[in-house]
Amino acid sequence: MERTHYSPLAARKATKELGFQLPSSFTHVRVDSPAISVMTDLRQVSAATISADTSLSDATRTMMARNVRLLLVVNAEQSVIGLITARDTQGERPIQWLHDRGGKYTDLRVGDLMIATPDIDLIDLKDVLLAEVGHVVATLKAWGRQHALVAERDPATGATHIRGIFSATQISRQLGIAVQPFDVANTFAEIERTLVR
């Protein structure tokens, strides 16, 4: 039955002291909180993407503008062909690449240093739904990485797509631990200290 009459909503006057809600991309968690609570869900947040022919400088600027440290590298059809992190664009990898092959930093493209799709490790969403934050921390530590991607299989087509992203920095913030970006060893040391409290 279609409703034809709507009543106005109740109103009240604002108080003299009135603030506003700031956006928050995370809530505080504990190590035994559900793992899904620390995953950036790509159904709710659009993925940060870039093309393989983009310069490393532009990739870094894109990361800064999006406030992320990982970009999915996509082709013209928007299929993921790799990923690149801030460590890839600003760390030792560009220097090593130039040392081995020659050239100038300004000539480097995302495609030169990205991690290609066949080399990307994925965690299945089904496993994430049964896991706790501590499991994610253990996974990141075992992999020695700042990020982990979560995959989901489309039951209708059978295609796999990236559903979410775990970030050690975000998890640290949600656990209430201050960490330095890119410092994986210190990040995990701080998280482990929290785990044993």
C-alpha positions in Angstrom: 0.0 0.0 0.0 1.4 3.4 -1.0 1.4 6.1 1.6 -0.2 9.4 0.4 0.1 11.5 3.5 3.2 12.4 5.5 3.3 14.3 8.7 6.2 16.8 9.3 8.9 15.7 11.8 9.1 17.3 15.2 11.5 20.2 15.6 13.2 21.8 18.6 15.3 25.0 19.0 19.1 24.7 19.0 20.9 25.3 22.3 23.3 28.2 22.7 26.3 25.9 22.6 25.9 23.8 19.4 28.6 21.7 17.8 28.7 19.4 14.8 29.8 15.8 14.2 33.1 15.3 12.6 33.5 12.4 10.2 35.2 9.4 11.6 36.6 6.5 9.6 37.1 4.3 12.6 35.9 3.4 16.0 38.0 2.3 19.0 38.5 -1.5 19.2 40.2 -4.1 21.2 42.3 -7.0 20.0 39.4 -9.4 20.5 37.0 -7.1 18.5 35.7 -8.5 15.2 38.3 -8.2 12.5 35.6 -6.7 10.2 35.5 -3.6 12.5 39.0 -2.6 11.3 38.6 -3.3 7.6 38.1 -0.4 5.2 35.0 -1.7 3.4 35.0 -0.8 -0.3 31.2 -1.0 -0.3 31.3 2.1 2.0 34.4 3.9 0.9 35.5 4.2 -2.7 38.7 2.6 -3.6 41.7 4.8 -4.3 42.9 3.9 -7.7 45.5 5.0 -10.2 46.7 3.9 -13.7 50.0 2.1 -14.3 51.3 4.9 -16.6 51.1 7.6 -13.8 54.3 9.1 -12.5 55.5 8.1 -9.0 55.3 11.8 -8.0 51.6 11.9 -9.1 50.9 8.6 -7.3 52.4 10.1 -4.1 50.2 13.2 -4.5 47.2 11.1 -5.1 47.9 9.2 -1.8 48.3 12.4 0.1 45.1 13.8 -1.4 43.1 10.7 -0.5 44.9 10.3 2.9 45.9 6.7 2.0 49.2 4.8 1.6 48.0 2.2 -0.9 46.5 2.6 -4.4 44.9 -0.1 -6.5 46.4 0.0 -10.0 43.7 -0.4 -12.6 43.5 -0.6 -16.4 41.1 1.2 -18.7 38.4 -1.4 -17.9 38.8 -0.7 -14.2 40.2 -4.2 -13.5 42.9 -4.3 -10.8 46.3 -5.1 -12.3 48.4 -4.4 -9.3 48.9 -2.2 -6.2 51.4 0.4 -5.1 52.2 1.7 -1.7 53.8 4.9 -0.3 56.8 2.7 0.5 57.1 1.8 -3.2 56.9 5.4 -4.3 59.1 7.1 -1.7 61.2 4.3 -0.1 64.2 2.4 -1.3 62.5 0.6 -4.2 62.7 3.6 -6.6 66.3 4.2 -5.7 67.2 0.5 -6.2 65.2 0.4 -9.5 67.2 3.4 -10.8 70.5 2.0 -9.6 69.8 -1.3 -11.4 68.4 0.1 -14.6 69.4 3.7 -14.8 67.3 6.7 -15.6 65.7 9.5 -13.7 63.1 9.4 -10.9 60.8 11.6 -13.0 60.8 8.9 -15.6 59.5 6.2 -13.2 55.9 5.1 -13.6 53.6 3.3 -11.2 53.8 0.2 -13.5 57.6 0.1 -13.0 57.3 -0.5 -9.2 53.7 -1.8 -8.6 53.1 -5.3 -7.2 51.4 -7.1 -10.0 48.1 -8.9 -9.4 49.6 -12.5 -9.4 51.9 -11.5 -6.6 49.2 -10.0 -4.3 48.2 -12.0 -1.3 44.5 -11.9 -0.5 42.5 -12.8 2.6 39.1 -14.3 2.0 36.1 -12.3 3.4 34.7 -15.5 4.8 37.8 -15.9 7.1 37.7 -12.2 8.1 34.1 -12.6 9.3 35.2 -15.3 11.7 38.4 -13.5 12.9 39.3 -11.0 15.5 41.6 -7.9 15.3 44.5 -9.9 16.8 44.3 -12.3 13.8 44.7 -9.4 11.4 47.7 -8.1 13.4 49.3 -11.5 13.3 48.7 -11.8 9.6 50.3 -8.4 8.9 53.2 -9.2 11.1 53.7 -12.6 9.4 53.6 -10.9 6.0 55.8 -8.0 7.1 53.4 -5.6 5.5 51.5 -2.5 6.3 48.4 -3.6 4.3 46.4 -6.7 3.5 43.6 -6.9 0.9 40.4 -8.8 1.5 38.7 -10.6 -1.4 35.2 -11.7 -2.0 33.9 -14.0 -4.7 30.7 -13.0 -6.5 28.3 -16.0 -6.1 26.5 -15.1 -9.4 29.6 -14.7 -11.7 32.3 -16.5 -9.7 34.5 -13.4 -10.2 36.8 -12.3 -7.3 37.0 -8.7 -6.4 38.7 -6.7 -3.6 36.1 -6.0 -0.9 38.3 -4.4 1.7 41.7 -3.3 3.0 43.4 -3.7 6.3 46.0 -1.0 7.3 48.4 -1.4 10.2 48.3 2.3 10.8 44.5 2.4 10.9 44.4 -0.6 13.2 47.0 1.1 15.5 44.8 4.2 15.7 41.7 2.2 16.4 43.6 0.3 19.2 44.7 3.7 20.5 48.4 3.3 19.8 50.5 6.2 18.3 52.8 4.9 15.5 55.1 6.4 12.9 53.9 5.8 9.3 56.0 3.4 7.3 57.7 2.0 10.5 56.4 -1.6 10.3 58.7 -2.9 13.1 57.6 -0.3 15.6 54.0 -0.5 14.6 53.9 -4.3 15.3 56.0 -3.8 18.5 53.4 -1.3 19.8 50.5 -3.5 18.8 52.1 -6.6 20.5 52.5 -4.6 23.7 48.8 -3.8 23.6 48.0 -7.4 23.0 49.7 -8.6 26.2 48.0 -5.9 28.4 
